[in-house]
């Protein structure tokens, strides 16, 4: 999203989700979700977006965990049904990106483990090393 959209968003009256300069229409909260490219490659785009929603809720909730219902999470990623959210959460839990702190007789509480950030940094370091090797090869020629 463009920077002008974030600044002009409160003043936009016709469609608050449409950028006044470039015309991109988006979900109102999607540009706040932080998703690593490596996570998208490993689990797919929708589970990665769900991870970003859970991560954002963990940052904003007082106890640093996400206790939102599956239907709330589905609305946050633009889905009408909460059924796929359960499948995506199961995948994220199996892969170790999210942990469920379920208490007996209570609701689900999801917490991010930090694995995505570690993998993202490792991938970034690998990309930097490849770029440096290619640059050294070009200079050597």
N, C-alpha and C positions, 0 to 999 in steps of 0.2 A: 504494500500500500504506500501511497505517496505521503510525504510529510505534510503537504498542504491540506490533505483530507483530515488528518488528525487535528490540525489547527482550525479548520473551517467547519468541522463536524457539528458543533453546537448551533451554528448559525444556519445550517442547511435545513430548509423547511419542506421542500417538495418530497424528497426521499432521503431520510437521514443516513441510509446505508450506501448512498451513491456519492462518489467523489465528485466535487464540483468542477475539477480541472480535467481529470482523465476519464470520468464517466464509468469507472469500475463499480459494479454493484456487488456487495459482499454481506455476509452475516455480520451483525453489529460487533461481535466480540472476537471474530476469528483472527484479527491481526494481533491480538494479545497473547495468543498461544505460542509457546516456544517449543518447536519440534526440530529435532536433529535429523539431518539427511540420512545419517547412518541408521537411525531407528526406522525411517520409512523403508529403507532397503531391507531391513531384517524382518519387520512384521507387517508392512503394508501401510498405505496412507491413512485409512480410517482408524486402525488401532493406534497409529502414531498420533493422530489428531486427538483421539480420546486420551492418550497419555498426556498431551499438552493441556487438555482441560483439567485432568486430575491434578497435574502439577500446579496449574494456576489456582485451583481451589485449595491445594495444600498451602500455597503461599498466603492466601487471603483468609483462611480459617484460623481461629484463635489457637487451636491445638495442633496446627500444622498437619491436619489430615483431611481427607475428602469424605464427607459423610452424605454426599448428594445421592439421591435415588437414581435408579437406572433410567427412569423417564426424564429426569432433569439432565442427566448426562447426554441422553439421546437428543434432547432439544438443543443442548449446547453445541453439538456437532452437526446439527441440521437434519436429524433423522426424526421420523414420525413415530417409529416403533422402538421400544426399549429392548426388544428381543436380540438384535445383533450386538447391542452393548454388552450383554452378558457373555456372548461368544468372544468379543474383543477383550473384555476384562480377563476372561479365562486364559486367553493367549498371552496377555501381558503378565499375568501372574506366573504362568508356566515358564515364560522366558526370563523371569526374574526382574522385570522392570517395575512392577508394582507389587506391593505386599498388602494382604487383606488382614487387618487387625479385628477380626470378627469376635465379638464377645457373646457368650451364650445369652439368648433371649434379647439381644440388642440388634441394631442395624449394622450394616457393613461400614467399615472405615478403611479407606484405601490410602496408602502412603507410597510415595515414589522412593525407590531404593537408591537412585543416583547412578545406576548402571548405564543408562543412556548417555549421561554427561561424560562418564569415563570413556565409553566407546567413541563418543563424538570427538573427544580430545585426542584419542589414539588415532582415529582416522585422519584428523587434521594434521597430526604430526607426520603420519605416513605420506600424506599428500605433499607436505612441505619438503620432506626428504626426497621424494621423487622429483619435485620441481628443482631442488638444489642440484641433484645429480644431472638432470637434463641441462641445466644452466652451465654446470662445470664441463659437460661434454661439448656444449656449443662453444665455450670459451677455449677449450683445448684444441678445437679444430682450426 
